Amino acid sequence: MRSSYLEIRKDHNEFPMDCFLNSGDMTLLPHWHKEIEIIYVKNGTLNVGINDTIFTMQEGEVRIINGGEVHYYLSSPDSERIVLMFDISFFKDMRLINNEELSMLDIFNGIEKSSLSWPGKIKQKIEELIQEIYLEMVNKDRGYLFAIKAKMYEMIVTLYRNVYQDISPNELKSELVSNPKSFVESLSKIFAYIEEYYQQKITLDDIARHMGFNAQYFSRYFKRLTGQTFVTFLNDYRLNKAKWLLLNEDLPIIEVAEQAGFSSVKIFHHLFKTKFGTSPLKYKKSKYGNNI
């Protein structure tokens, strides 16, 4: 399976949302996208990593993942998940937005993301709405797009009124919020370069020149976009490639290090153990490796 840290989804300008059911054992590598994602675990369990936090979602749980958050999944064989994905432009009725105190992005940033923290009745209501939206998307009865939009607005109002917490304006500012198109285009170009050359030596000068910047400016620019230094990001990218190889290919550790783009096994071992708390070899041998 080809992986890409940035997922560019097909642009549905007229109806920028999708709803689908995933079932069975599935591994989705770390990625991110500008769309907001809502996951509802219908059956089984789902191991989820979001940014630097890893947890297990149980049957009946709902989780909201904001645009720009790095996430991945490791699901149990008997699991089923309903996934809602939508661009913020889905809610583009400016007559409504201009009369509200907060923008839709502000609201989503302030909503409590896990249903574990929601009151029981609210959790049940959101579960019902998600399942109704999914059925509308599957059945496509007359007026289903209107029905989906109405239910999405009902979901937002329910969450906004019951599980919203005020956060400071500084916490809401990001490159993605202020200029999502520029954000996605820039990162797409950066990640395409990394995807093509990660097995080779990549210097800060190399990637800066590719983007048309000097190294000092690019370093600041990349940190502003992602919250990480480029070196940290590149190492994490290579480590995730190595992790995938360890889980799916029977290769010597030295070959895993080479294929993931590390210049030496020693560096690979040190970075892997620092990030995941175990050595590559122990991770490969452990039957619990998928849960790390």
N, C-alpha and C positions, 0 to 999 in steps of 0.2 A: 504494500500500500504506500503510495507516495504521500509524503507529509509536507506541509507548509505552515510555517508559524503564523502567517497571516492568511486568513481565509477570505477570499473575495467572492461573495455570493452574487448570483445573477440579479441584476437590478430590475425589480418589478415596479416601475414608476407608477402604474395605475393602482396597484394594490401591494405595497411593499411589506408583505408578511407571508409567513408560511407556517403550517402546522402539520406535524407528521408523527408517526409512531415508530419507534425503534424497539426491536425485540431481540432477545437472545444474547449470547456472549459477544461482546464487541469491545475493541480497544480503539479509542480515538486519541491520537497523539496531541501534545500541547499545541494550541492554536488560539487565535483571537480574531475578532471581526468587529465591525462597527455596529452591527445589529445587537439589540437586547435579546437575551435568550431566557426563556422560562422553562424549567424542567419539572415535570410531575412524574414521580415514580409510581406507576400503576401496580406493578408486581415486582417481587424480588428486591434486590439491592443494587446500588450503583455507587462505586467508588469514584469520587470527584476530586480533582485538584483544581483550585482556583488561586492564581498567583502563587503564593508560598504556603497555602493552607490545603491540607488533604483531609477528607472526611468521608464517611459512608452515609449515603442517603438510604433510608429504609422505605418500605412500601407506604404510600400515602403522603410522602414528603414533597414539598414544592420548594424550588430554589430559583431566585432571580440572579442572572449574571449580566452585569452591565456591559455595554459596548467597550471594547478595549481591554477587558480582563482576560489574561491568559488562562485557559482551562483545558482539561482533558478528562476522559472517562475510562473506567474499567468496570464493565458490568458483569453481573452474574448470569449464568446460562439461562435461567428461568425468568429473567427480568423483562419488563416492558416499561417503556418511558414515552410519555407524550411530550413533544418539544414544540414550543412556540418560539418563532424567531421573527422579529419585526424591526424595521427601521423606524426611527423616531418620526420620520415624515409621514408615517401612517396616521398620526394625529396632527394633521396640518390645517385644520379648520381655524384660520386666523381670527375669525370673529369670536371664537371661544377663547383661544389662547391669549389674545390681547386684553381680554377682560379678567384674566386670572392673575393672581399675585405672582405665582411661580410658573416657570416654563415647564414643559413636560419632562425635559432632562433633569431639571432641579427636583421634580417630584420623584423620579425614579432613583436619583442619587440618595434621596432621603428615606425611601421606603426600606423597612427592615427586610433583608433579603431571604431569610430562611423562615419557613412556615413553623419551625419549632418554637419560634418566638411569637407566633400569632395566636390570638384567642381562638378557641375551638370552633366557634361558629364562623369566624372569618376564614379559617383554614378550609372548612367544609364548603363554604360558598365559593372560594377560589377553585377548589378541586372540581366542583360541579361546572363552573364556567369553562374551565379548560377542557373538560370532557365534551361539553356542548359545542365548543368551538371546533374541536376535532371532528365531531360527527357532522357538523355543518360543512366542513372542508371535504370530508369523504363523500357525503351524500349529494352535495351540490344541488339541493332543491331550489326551487324558484326563490330568488331574493336572498340566497345564502351569503352573498358578500355583505349585504346590509345587516344581516343577522350577526355575522362575525364582528363587524365594526361596532354594532350596538353592545355586544357582549364584552368586547375589549374595553370599551369606555366604562361599562359597568364594573369590570375588574379594576380599572385604574381608580375609579371613585371609591370602591370598597377598600382598596389598599391605602389610598391617600387619607381617607377619613379615620382609619383604624390603626395603621401600623407605620405612619409617617413620623419621622423625627427631624426636627430642625437641625440643619448643619450650616456652618459658616460659609459665606460667599467664597472665601479663598479655597475651600475644599471642593467647590464646584467647578473651578477653572481648570481647563485642560486644553491641549491642542485639538483633541478630538471634538470637544464641545464647540469650540470657537470656529473651527474650520475643518469639518469632517472630510470633505473631498480632498483637500490638500494633505491632510493627515494620512489618509488611505493611500493616495498616490505616492507620497514620499516613502512610506513604509513598504509599500509594494515593491518599489524600485530597490530599496535596501535589501529586503528579504529575498528578492529574486537573485540578487548578486550573491548573497550568502548561500542560498540553496545551490547555486551553480559552482561556487568555489570553496565551500566549507572544508573540503578534503585537502585543500592546498593552504599554504601560508597566506593569511590575509592580514595586512597591516592597517593601521588607522589611516595612513596616507593613501593606501589603495582604495579604500571605500570612500574616503573624502573626495579623492580625484574623480571617482565614478559618479559622485553626486554633484560635482562641480564646485566643491568648497575647499578651503584649506583645512588642515587637520584640526586646528584649534577650534575653528567655528563649528565644524561638523561634530566634534566631541560635545560641545555645549548643546547643539541642536538635537542630537540623538538622545542626550540625557533628558532634555525637556520633553521630548516626544514619548519616551518609554519609561522614564524614571530610573534607568540603569545606564551604566557606562557601556560603551560598545564592546569592550573586552569581556565584561561580565556577561553580556547578552550572547556574544559569540560562543563563549565557553558553555553557557547553559544550553545553547542550541546544539552544540556538539555532544554534550552529555546526554541530551534527550535522544539524539541519534544513536549513541552508544547503548543507552538503555533499551531501545527498541531492538537493536541487534542482539543484545544479551538475552532478551526474552524470546526472540523468534529465530535466531540462527545459531547453529552449533559451531562457533568459531573460537579459536584461541584468543586469549585476552589481547595479545600483541596485535592481532589482525583487527580486532574490534577497535582498538585505539587508532590504528592507521586509517581504517575506513571512516571513522568518525572525525578524522582531521587533526588528531593530536600528534605533536612532534615526537613525543616519547611516552613509553608506558608509565614511567615514573610520574610525569605530570598528570597523565590521565588518572592514575590510581589515586593521587593526592586530591585532585579536584572532585572525583567521583565520591570518595569517602567523605570529604568535607560537605558535599551537598546532600548526599543520601544516607550518611551515617553508617555505611558498610562498604566493604571492598567490592570491586566489580565481580571477582570470582565468587564471593559469598552470595552476592545478589543473584548471580546466575544459577547457583546451586540451590538456593532457598526456594522451597515450594511456596513461600509467602511473598516472593519477589514482586508479584503484581500488586500487592497492597502498599508498597513503599511509595 
